[in-house]
């Protein structure tokens, strides 16, 4: 079995591999910078800026920036909507696996209806049912953290690829 980079090497294998390796390194650097900055914010402010699903958000934001799931509307909207849904279900129905399943399924449907699908955000209701946070969770880490990731992504891609993100609708 060949590696993905070898399989996609094509006629000019060396330059294709270098391009692929460069893209991989850029994605890793972006994720590192974003998560390190959000982690630094958490440490300096003693506030919970980090949400477990933000690691997966960085996979999309830096590894697949042109994906519809990687756009600011999807990142911010998806995280806020799913956390709000999780909090509503937690406080309305109480903790439990059925309530958690209702929250996750409802969050998925709401993201689809509002065109804010962001797959990493689908884990937010599950995170909420494990952590059982208060309503402030919606603002910090969810909303502020997602906004900071989008701002870092915008700045990163503006520097690295000269404004290639977010993808223009069209």
Residue pairs with C-beta under 8 A, 6 or more apart in sequence:
4 20
5 16
5 17
5 20
5 21
6 13
6 17
8 16
8 20
9 16
9 17
10 16
26 62
26 160
27 62
27 63
28 62
29 62
30 58
30 61
30 62
30 153
30 156
30 157
30 160
31 55
31 58
31 59
31 61
31 62
31 63
33 152
33 156
34 58
34 61
34 62
34 149
34 152
34 153
34 156
35 50
35 54
35 55
35 58
37 148
37 152
38 49
38 50
38 54
38 145
38 148
38 149
38 152
39 49
39 50
41 47
41 49
41 148
42 48
42 49
42 50
47 140
47 141
48 140
48 141
49 140
49 141
49 144
49 145
49 148
50 141
50 145
51 79
51 124
51 127
51 141
51 142
51 145
52 123
52 127
53 79
53 120
53 121
53 122
53 123
53 124
53 127
54 120
54 141
54 145
54 146
54 149
55 120
56 119
56 120
56 123
57 75
57 79
57 118
57 120
57 121
57 146
57 149
58 149
59 120
60 67
60 69
60 70
60 75
60 118
60 119
60 120
61 70
61 75
61 149
61 150
61 153
62 153
62 156
64 70
65 153
65 157
65 164
65 165
65 166
65 167
66 164
66 165
66 167
68 74
68 117
68 167
69 78
69 117
69 118
69 119
70 165
70 167
71 166
71 167
72 150
72 154
72 166
73 115
73 116
74 116
74 117
74 118
75 118
75 121
75 146
75 149
75 150
75 153
76 143
76 146
76 147
76 150
77 111
77 114
77 116
77 118
78 111
78 116
78 117
78 118
78 120
78 121
78 122
79 118
79 120
79 121
79 124
79 142
79 143
79 145
79 146
80 138
80 142
80 143
80 146
81 107
81 110
81 111
81 114
81 116
81 121
82 107
82 110
82 111
82 121
82 122
82 124
82 125
83 121
83 124
83 125
83 128
83 137
83 138
83 142
83 143
84 138
85 103
85 106
85 107
85 110
85 125
86 103
86 104
86 107
86 124
86 125
86 126
86 127
86 128
86 129
87 128
87 133
87 135
87 137
87 138
88 103
89 99
89 100
89 102
89 103
89 106
89 125
90 99
90 103
90 128
90 129
90 132
91 135
93 99
93 102
95 129
95 132
99 129
100 125
100 126
100 129
103 125
103 128
103 129
104 122
104 125
104 126
106 125
107 121
107 122
107 124
107 125
108 122
111 117
111 118
111 121
111 122
124 142
128 137
131 137
153 165
154 165
154 166
157 163
157 164
157 165
158 165
